Amino acid sequence: MRHLISLDDLTDDDLRAIVRRAAQLAERPRSAGTSLRGDVVGIHFRKTSTRTRTAFSAGALRLGAQIIAYGPGDLQTNTGETVEDTGRVLSSMLDVLVARTAADPAELRTLAAQDRMAVINAMSEDEHPTQALADLTTLVRRFGRVDGLRVLYLGEGNNSAAALALALSRFPGAELHLRTPPGYGLTADVLARAQAHAIRSGASIVEHHDPDDVPDGVDVVYTTRWETTGTSKPDPDWRKVFAPFQVTTQLWRTSPGAVFLHDLPAHRGEEVTAEVLDGPHSLAFAQAENKLYSAMAALEWCRS
Ligand SMILES: NC(=O)NCCC[C@H](N)C(=O)O
């Protein structure tokens, strides 16, 4: 039993193995087997979800487990029971808990303070590790590798960006060029952790705030919606700061071979134009489907 709360819970070998397995499940769904038969998986989402919740629910069922789904108001934490007591009780009945938490990222570690039930982070405010697993799976399926890929990310340094940085920084020669609006970058902690991985692996992570200064010839352009789930921006004029970071076809003039990734949901006309999202370079919906295979690979890893 192993927890997956941050990408930093995975060794480089674990990360590669999960992504390899997810790509295999995508190409050969029949290789799934029923390794979770007899398991009961709890699915607890305190925030809205379309892809992640469905991917983990469908993935657990496909692997032979049964699931219990809790809505945001269902558990007794809403009436004052502690997270500690909740984790203790759930771990005596469930094999895995897949949880999307509210404001406090530490809640997942509290739920994981037991050694019977694996806890999977289905997105917290600070990191979205299972999104990065789907992103890497998409890259491996498209390019056959992550090593050496050059990725340009435009948008907020949110949970998906943090996970992308913590993931790509493990792969030799991979480059992540982040262009984040001033005041909306990665946290200093995430940047330092990603850069420490990059120094060790030979990757490179560079962030700055000028959307007009972008590298040519990148392999991937990635963005995410401007309003991160469950958060609000204190500056009422924040849209003006984000507007120059919109992904348009102009980027393909200098990176004609780039694929486009988006973690979805998307707002056409905000962070990306419809022409790009629905255009020939976009892998956004294949990336969404890869959430299923990467969720299955993550469940298998947690239970092995
Ligand atoms: N693919 C997903 O899990 N999408 C959910 C929203 C992700 C986005 N980073 C957000 O926090 O709003």
Ligand as a Chemical Component Dictionary entry (heavy atoms), coordinates in Angstrom:
data_LIG
# 
_chem_comp.id                   LIG 
_chem_comp.type                 NON-POLYMER 
_chem_comp.pdbx_formal_charge   0 
_chem_comp.three_letter_code    LIG 
# 
loop_
_chem_comp_atom.comp_id 
_chem_comp_atom.atom_id 
_chem_comp_atom.alt_atom_id 
_chem_comp_atom.type_symbol 
_chem_comp_atom.charge 
_chem_comp_atom.model_Cartn_x 
_chem_comp_atom.model_Cartn_y 
_chem_comp_atom.model_Cartn_z 
_chem_comp_atom.pdbx_ordinal 
LIG N1 N1 N 0 -8.304 17.991 -15.506 1  
LIG C1 C1 C 0 -8.778 18.427 -14.340 2  
LIG O1 O1 O 0 -8.609 17.803 -13.316 3  
LIG N2 N2 N 0 -9.415 19.579 -14.369 4  
LIG C2 C2 C 0 -9.883 20.210 -13.200 5  
LIG C3 C3 C 0 -9.412 21.625 -13.069 6  
LIG C4 C4 C 0 -7.930 21.769 -13.145 7  
LIG C5 C5 C 0 -7.443 23.172 -12.930 8  
LIG N3 N3 N 0 -6.036 23.126 -12.709 9  
LIG C6 C6 C 0 -8.153 23.845 -11.774 10 
LIG O2 O2 O 0 -7.688 23.751 -10.641 11 
LIG O3 O3 O 0 -9.168 24.464 -11.999 12 
# 
loop_
_chem_comp_bond.comp_id 
_chem_comp_bond.atom_id_1 
_chem_comp_bond.atom_id_2 
_chem_comp_bond.value_order 
_chem_comp_bond.pdbx_ordinal 
LIG N1 C1 SING 1  
LIG C1 O1 DOUB 2  
LIG C1 N2 SING 3  
LIG N2 C2 SING 4  
LIG C2 C3 SING 5  
LIG C3 C4 SING 6  
LIG C4 C5 SING 7  
LIG C5 N3 SING 8  
LIG C5 C6 SING 9  
LIG C6 O2 DOUB 10 
LIG C6 O3 SING 11 
# 
